[in-house]
Amino acid sequence: MAFIQLCYFAAAVLFILGLKRMSSPKSARSGIVWAGAGMLVATLITFFTPGMSNYLLILIAIGVGSYVAWKSGKTVAMTDMPQMIAIYNGMGGGAAACIAAVELLKGGEHGFAVLLLGVLGALIGAVSFSGSVVAWAKLDGRMKKAIRFPNQKLVNLAVFALALLFGLIIVGKGHAGAFTIIVFFLAALAFGAMMALPIGGADMPVVISLFNAFTGLAVAFEGFVLQNAAMIIAGTVVGAAGTLLTQLMAKAMNRPISNVLFSNFGGGGGAAAEEEITGSMKASEPMDAAVQMCYAAKVIIVPGYGLAVAQAQHKVWELAELLEERGVEVKFAIHPVAGRMPGHMNVLLAEAGVPYDKIFDLDEINNEFASTDVSLVIGANDVVNPVAKSNPDSPIYGMPILNVDQSRNVLVIKRGQGAGFSGIENHLFYLDNTRMVYGDAQKVVAELIAHVKAL
């Protein structure tokens, strides 16, 4: 047993060091390898735990799961990465809930404290599973961005109260019947789904990180039930990281978590969408846009989800290199909630080979827009919408944005004139210093490259 605990300790150290290395783009890849090595050590040593059985079923499950993960990881497109993260996170919560279900059926074998932790882990894991499935369906376009009905909050509260009631019955009885456990899980699963249904697409990055925290917490609780040190440590690390990330994301939107969970933001319009807009969208040809950038002293590129959809990150970096060869200073500006998940744009640019010292977050670069000749916005929307600063009635009012509107000239590459993922009209597109370059981002940037080369 001492050797097993030592191996679990080594796995925990690898988890923490791996997470630490993931905090920097330069070392993130090696961090993933370190954390993966820790998981491998923890998995292998578990086979030597006294009382283990059903080795064949375990090996089959590991084999199937590993193949599915490897296959999906190799084939998933960057645009589908957010929903993949959501569903994988849900699988973690679901696994914790399944472990809890088995342990709750044993009931009397555990003391009161352990049984209480088991119920809490089951509740949180089930909520994380069903909520993550809904998040996946929304991000994948299989479900409306927000589904609401009258008295929805009261209904959600009633379902949650039902799950708590049956959870308390399980703890109180010590050995509850199958019916009680089934009702408990059904209520928990229903609450997780109903919790995510009314949340709009624009809030999905925060919701994904919140459910990630839930999954980690559930795994940690079930680790106490099983007396498995690796699960306790890994779950605690994931739960803490997810909680901190959720807080950072909410701060980036200048909204409390309660507002994210219970407001109507991101559900298809709001006061800002109905407000009268002055001016009009002014179209520009790629040739004119290329001339503007070629003769600029400083260009800031703001990537958004539209860049990911078009898979234009490599072309964008090629354009940036051409501009730099002409003496233009080029930087990339990333908003904390750009894209569909935390760090989405950073990963996208890293994949294209953009150097880390050219990528700046909101706080680092916001003061530079006023001295920027051209800001090139590619597929970004809410994170550059000036109504967040000017319209108190807007759902995004108070959210820190990239000050693109302060640039001398703004070029926006967009496929059409529709609103963004949150459904809020973007007033940036109507400003006098903004020009719209319509079309698929990859094709438009390819035209820009051709024109820059010709100039």
C-alpha positions in Angstrom: 0.0 0.0 0.0 2.8 2.4 0.8 4.2 2.0 -2.8 0.7 2.6 -4.2 0.3 5.8 -2.2 3.8 6.9 -3.3 2.8 6.4 -6.9 -0.3 8.4 -6.4 1.8 11.2 -4.8 4.1 11.2 -7.9 1.0 11.4 -10.1 -0.3 14.3 -8.1 3.0 16.1 -8.5 2.9 15.6 -12.3 -0.7 16.9 -12.4 0.3 20.1 -10.6 3.5 20.6 -12.6 1.7 19.9 -15.8 -1.0 22.5 -14.9 1.6 25.0 -14.0 3.3 24.6 -17.4 -0.1 24.9 -19.2 -0.2 28.5 -17.9 2.2 29.6 -20.6 1.7 29.0 -24.3 5.5 28.3 -24.6 5.3 25.3 -22.2 1.6 24.3 -22.6 2.4 21.3 -24.9 4.9 19.8 -22.4 2.5 20.5 -19.6 -0.1 18.3 -21.3 2.5 15.6 -21.6 3.4 15.9 -17.9 -0.2 15.7 -16.8 -0.8 12.8 -19.2 2.1 11.0 -17.7 0.7 11.5 -14.2 -2.7 10.1 -15.3 -0.9 7.1 -16.8 0.9 6.4 -13.5 -2.3 6.8 -11.5 -4.2 4.4 -13.9 -1.5 1.7 -13.9 -1.0 1.7 -10.2 -4.7 1.4 -9.6 -4.6 -2.1 -11.0 -2.6 -3.2 -8.0 -5.1 -1.9 -5.5 -6.2 -4.6 -3.1 -9.7 -5.9 -3.9 -9.6 -4.9 -7.5 -11.5 -7.3 -9.9 -13.2 -7.2 -13.3 -9.9 -6.5 -15.0 -11.2 -7.6 -18.4 -14.1 -5.1 -18.3 -11.7 -2.4 -17.1 -9.3 -3.0 -19.9 -12.1 -3.1 -22.5 -13.4 0.3 -21.2 -10.0 1.8 -21.2 -9.3 0.5 -24.8 -12.6 1.8 -26.2 -12.3 5.2 -24.4 -8.7 5.7 -25.5 -9.5 4.9 -29.1 -12.5 7.2 -29.2 -10.5 10.0 -27.6 -7.5 9.5 -29.9 -9.7 9.4 -33.0 -11.8 12.4 -32.1 -8.7 14.4 -31.0 -7.0 13.7 -34.4 -10.0 14.6 -36.5 -11.8 17.4 -34.7 -11.7 20.8 -36.4 -10.6 23.8 -34.4 -14.1 25.2 -34.9 -15.5 22.1 -33.1 -13.1 22.2 -30.3 -15.4 24.1 -27.8 -18.2 21.5 -28.1 -15.6 18.7 -27.8 -14.3 20.2 -24.6 -17.9 20.6 -23.3 -18.8 16.9 -24.0 -15.5 15.6 -22.6 -16.0 17.6 -19.5 -19.5 16.2 -19.2 -18.1 12.7 -19.5 -16.0 13.4 -16.4 -19.0 14.5 -14.4 -21.0 11.5 -15.7 -18.2 9.1 -14.6 -18.2 10.6 -11.1 -22.0 10.2 -11.0 -21.8 6.6 -12.1 -19.2 5.8 -9.4 -21.5 7.5 -6.9 -24.5 5.4 -8.0 -22.6 2.2 -7.4 -21.5 3.3 -3.9 -25.0 4.6 -3.0 -26.5 1.3 -3.8 -24.1 -0.2 -1.3 -25.3 2.3 1.3 -24.7 0.8 4.7 -21.1 0.0 3.9 -20.2 3.7 4.3 -20.5 6.0 7.3 -22.6 9.2 7.4 -19.8 11.5 6.3 -18.7 9.4 3.4 -22.3 8.9 2.3 -22.9 12.6 2.4 -19.9 13.2 0.2 -21.1 10.5 -2.1 -24.5 12.2 -2.5 -22.9 15.6 -3.1 -20.5 14.1 -5.7 -23.4 12.4 -7.4 -25.5 15.6 -7.4 -22.7 17.8 -8.8 -21.5 15.1 -11.3 -25.0 14.6 -12.7 -25.6 18.3 -13.0 -22.3 18.7 -14.8 -23.0 15.8 -17.1 -26.4 16.9 -18.3 -25.5 20.6 -18.3 -22.4 19.9 -20.4 -24.5 17.9 -22.9 -26.8 20.9 -23.4 -23.8 23.2 -23.8 -22.4 20.8 -26.4 -25.7 20.7 -28.3 -25.9 24.5 -28.3 -22.3 25.0 -29.5 -22.8 22.3 -32.1 -25.9 24.0 -33.5 -28.2 21.1 -32.5 -30.2 23.3 -30.1 -31.4 26.8 -29.9 -29.0 29.2 -28.2 -31.5 29.8 -25.4 -34.7 28.1 -24.4 -37.0 29.9 -22.0 -40.5 29.4 -20.7 -42.7 31.1 -18.0 -41.7 30.7 -14.4 -38.6 28.9 -15.5 -36.5 29.9 -12.4 -39.2 28.6 -10.1 -39.4 25.3 -12.0 -35.7 24.9 -11.8 -35.7 25.7 -8.1 -38.4 23.0 -7.6 -36.4 20.4 -9.5 -33.3 21.2 -7.5 -35.2 21.1 -4.2 -36.5 17.6 -5.3 -33.0 16.4 -5.9 -31.8 17.7 -2.5 -34.8 16.1 -0.8 -34.1 12.7 -2.2 -30.4 13.2 -1.5 -31.2 13.9 2.2 -33.4 10.8 2.3 -30.5 8.7 0.9 -28.2 10.1 3.6 -30.7 9.7 6.3 -31.7 6.1 5.6 -28.1 5.0 5.0 -29.3 2.3 2.7 -32.0 3.8 0.4 -33.8 1.7 -2.2 -33.3 1.8 -5.9 -36.4 3.9 -6.5 -35.1 6.7 -4.2 -31.7 6.7 -5.9 -33.2 6.7 -9.4 -35.5 9.7 -8.6 -32.5 11.5 -7.1 -30.4 11.0 -10.2 -33.3 11.9 -12.6 -33.9 15.1 -10.7 -30.2 16.0 -10.6 -29.9 15.3 -14.4 -33.0 17.3 -15.1 -31.7 20.3 -13.1 -28.4 20.3 -14.9 -30.1 20.4 -18.3 -32.6 23.0 -17.2 -29.8 25.1 -15.7 -28.1 25.3 -19.1 -31.2 25.7 -21.3 -31.9 29.4 -20.8 -28.2 30.5 -21.0 -27.4 32.2 -24.3 -24.5 31.3 -26.6 -22.5 34.3 -25.7 -22.1 33.1 -22.1 -21.0 29.6 -23.1 -17.3 30.2 -22.3 -18.2 30.9 -18.7 -20.6 28.0 -18.5 -18.1 25.5 -19.8 -15.5 26.6 -17.2 -18.2 26.4 -14.5 -19.2 22.9 -15.4 -15.5 22.0 -15.5 -15.2 23.2 -11.9 -18.3 21.1 -11.0 -16.7 18.0 -12.6 -13.5 18.4 -10.6 -15.5 18.8 -7.4 -17.5 15.7 -8.1 -14.4 13.7 -8.8 -12.8 14.9 -5.6 -15.8 13.9 -3.5 -16.0 10.5 -5.0 -12.2 10.2 -4.3 -13.0 10.5 -0.6 -15.7 7.9 -1.0 -13.3 5.4 -2.6 -10.4 6.6 -0.5 -8.4 7.2 -3.7 -5.8 9.9 -3.3 -5.3 10.4 -7.0 -9.0 11.2 -7.5 -9.0 13.6 -4.5 -6.0 15.5 -5.7 -6.9 15.5 -9.4 -10.4 16.5 -8.7 -9.4 19.3 -6.3 -6.9 20.7 -8.8 -9.5 20.6 -11.6 -12.2 22.1 -9.4 -9.9 24.9 -8.2 -8.6 25.7 -11.7 -12.2 25.7 -13.1 -13.4 27.9 -10.3 -10.6 30.5 -10.8 -11.1 30.4 -14.6 -14.9 30.9 -14.2 -14.2 33.9 -11.9 -11.7 35.4 -14.4 -14.1 34.9 -17.3 -17.0 36.5 -15.4 -14.7 39.4 -14.4 -13.7 39.8 -18.1 -17.4 40.3 -18.8 -17.9 42.5 -15.7 -20.7 40.3 -14.5 -21.2 38.1 -11.4 -21.7 34.4 -11.9 -25.3 34.7 -10.8 -25.9 37.1 -13.7 -24.5 34.7 -16.1 -26.6 31.9 -14.9 -29.9 33.7 -14.4 -29.9 36.6 -16.9 -31.1 36.7 -20.5 -27.9 37.8 -22.1 -26.9 36.0 -25.2 -30.4 34.8 -26.0 -31.1 36.7 -29.2 -31.1 40.4 -28.9 -31.9 42.9 -26.2 -32.2 46.6 -25.7 -29.1 47.3 -27.7 -30.6 45.4 -30.7 -33.7 47.7 -30.6 -31.8 50.9 -30.1 -31.8 53.2 -33.1 -28.5 53.1 -35.0 -27.1 56.1 -36.7 -25.0 55.8 -39.8 -24.7 52.9 -42.1 -22.4 50.0 -42.9 -19.8 51.1 -45.5 -18.4 48.4 -47.7 -14.7 48.4 -48.8 -12.9 46.2 -51.4 -9.9 44.1 -50.4 -7.7 46.2 -52.6 -8.6 49.4 -50.7 -8.1 47.6 -47.4 -4.7 46.3 -48.5 -3.6 49.8 -49.4 -4.7 51.1 -46.0 -2.7 48.4 -44.1 0.4 48.7 -46.4 0.8 52.4 -45.7 0.0 52.2 -42.0 2.6 52.5 -39.3 0.8 50.2 -36.9 -1.9 47.5 -37.4 -3.7 45.5 -34.7 -5.4 42.3 -35.7 -8.4 41.2 -33.6 -9.4 37.6 -34.2 -12.8 36.1 -33.4 -14.8 33.0 -34.0 -15.3 33.9 -37.6 -11.6 33.4 -38.2 -11.9 29.9 -36.7 -14.9 29.0 -38.8 -13.0 30.0 -42.0 -9.7 28.4 -40.7 -8.0 31.5 -41.8 -5.3 31.7 -39.0 -2.5 30.6 -41.3 -3.4 33.2 -43.9 -3.7 35.9 -41.3 -0.2 35.2 -40.1 1.1 35.2 -43.7 -0.5 38.6 -44.1 1.1 39.9 -40.9 4.5 38.7 -42.0 4.1 40.5 -45.3 3.1 43.7 -43.6 6.1 43.5 -41.2 8.4 43.1 -44.2 7.1 46.5 -45.3 7.9 48.0 -41.9 4.4 47.9 -40.5 4.2 47.1 -36.7 1.7 44.2 -36.3 0.2 43.0 -33.1 -2.7 40.6 -32.2 -5.3 41.5 -29.5 -7.2 38.8 -27.7 -10.2 39.4 -25.5 -10.6 36.9 -22.6 -13.9 35.6 -23.8 -13.2 35.7 -27.6 -14.3 32.6 -29.4 -16.4 29.8 -27.8 -14.2 28.7 -25.0 -11.4 30.2 -22.8 -8.1 30.4 -24.7 -9.7 29.6 -28.1 -8.1 32.4 -30.0 -4.7 31.8 -28.3 -4.7 28.2 -29.4 -5.8 29.1 -32.9 -2.9 31.6 -33.4 -0.4 29.3 -31.8 -1.4 26.6 -34.3 -0.6 29.1 -37.1 2.9 29.8 -35.6 2.2 33.4 -34.4 5.0 34.2 -31.9 3.8 34.6 -28.4 5.3 38.0 -28.0 3.0 39.4 -30.7 -0.2 38.3 -28.8 -1.5 40.6 -26.2 -4.6 40.4 -23.9 -7.1 43.2 -23.3 -5.3 44.9 -20.4 -1.9 44.9 -22.2 -3.1 46.4 -25.5 -6.2 48.4 -24.9 -4.3 51.7 -24.5 -2.6 51.3 -27.9 -5.7 51.4 -30.1 -5.9 55.2 -30.0 -2.4 55.3 -31.6 -3.2 52.6 -34.1 -3.6 53.4 -37.8 -5.7 50.3 -38.7 -7.4 47.7 -36.6 -8.4 44.6 -38.6 -11.3 42.7 -37.0 -11.9 39.2 -38.2 -15.0 37.5 -37.1 -15.2 39.2 -33.6 -18.4 40.8 -32.5 -19.4 41.4 -28.9 -15.9 41.9 -27.6 -15.5 45.0 -29.8 -19.0 46.4 -29.5 -18.8 50.0 -28.2 -22.4 49.9 -26.7 -20.7 48.1 -23.8 -19.4 51.5 -22.9 -22.1 53.8 -24.1 -25.6 52.2 -23.6 -26.6 51.4 -20.0 -29.6 49.5 -21.3 -27.5 47.1 -23.3 -27.1 43.5 -21.9 -23.4 43.8 -22.4 -23.1 47.3 -20.7 -20.1 47.4 -18.4 -18.3 44.5 -20.1 -14.7 45.4 -20.8 -14.1 45.5 -24.6 -11.2 46.0 -26.9 -11.2 49.7 -27.8 -11.1 49.1 -31.5 -13.4 52.0 -32.1 -10.7 54.4 -31.0 -8.4 53.4 -33.9 -8.0 55.8 -36.8 -9.4 53.2 -39.2 -11.2 50.0 -38.6 -11.5 47.1 -41.2 -14.0 44.4 -40.4 -14.0 41.1 -42.3 -17.5 39.6 -42.0 -19.5 37.2 -44.0 -22.7 39.2 -43.9 -24.6 41.9 -42.0 -26.2 39.8 -39.3 -25.7 40.2 -35.6 -23.2 38.1 -33.6 -23.6 35.0 -31.5 -25.3 36.9 -28.7 -27.8 38.5 -31.1 -26.8 42.1 -30.2 -26.2 44.5 -33.1 -22.7 45.8 -33.2 -22.5 49.6 -33.4 -18.8 49.5 -34.3 -19.8 48.5 -37.9 -21.7 51.8 -38.3 -19.0 54.2 -37.2 -17.5 56.7 -39.7 -14.0 55.2 -39.4 -15.2 51.6 -40.0 -15.2 49.8 -43.4 -16.8 46.4 -43.9 -15.0 43.9 -46.1 -17.6 41.2 -46.8 -16.8 37.6 -47.5 -15.3 34.4 -46.1 -12.3 35.3 -43.9 -9.9 32.9 -45.6 -10.8 34.1 -49.1 -10.7 37.8 -48.2 -7.4 37.5 -46.4 -6.0 35.6 -49.4 -7.1 38.5 -51.6 -5.4 41.0 -49.2 -2.2 39.0 -49.4 -2.3 39.1 -53.2 -2.8 42.8 -53.2 -0.1 43.5 -50.6 2.3 41.5 -52.7 1.4 43.5 -55.8 1.8 46.9 -54.2 
